[in-house]
């Protein structure tokens, strides 16, 4: 499966707050937070589902990835989604290991190792935010 998703009993805002705190412990910062609901409503499209995208980055890991292969930058920063679905809050992300699998060249093994480490750390942040 290309993604990792968990359910939470927290509200979207509570889950995002917990996620931001847990990301700090792994030296990930939130570069940008985007509310799909707010943007669609602003454009005159009625949308009632809370759906937030957080773009997160660990600068040390970003430098490592880009030093191995500049095309890996197409997957940066990492995206995390926090949204409501069928009365529950969901927290998820595309798996870095799945994304990096699209870049095949001489640096693939090094990239795969970095992606696996980043994925493990982000999964931990998500799990600790539930």
ABEGO torsion letter per residue (X at the ends): XABBBBBBABBAAAAAAAAAAAAAAAGBBBABBBBAAAAAAAAGBBBABBBBBBBBBBAAAAAAAAAABAAAAAAOBBBBBBBBBGGBBBBBBBBAAAAAAABBBAAAAAAAAAAAAAAAAAAAAAAAAX
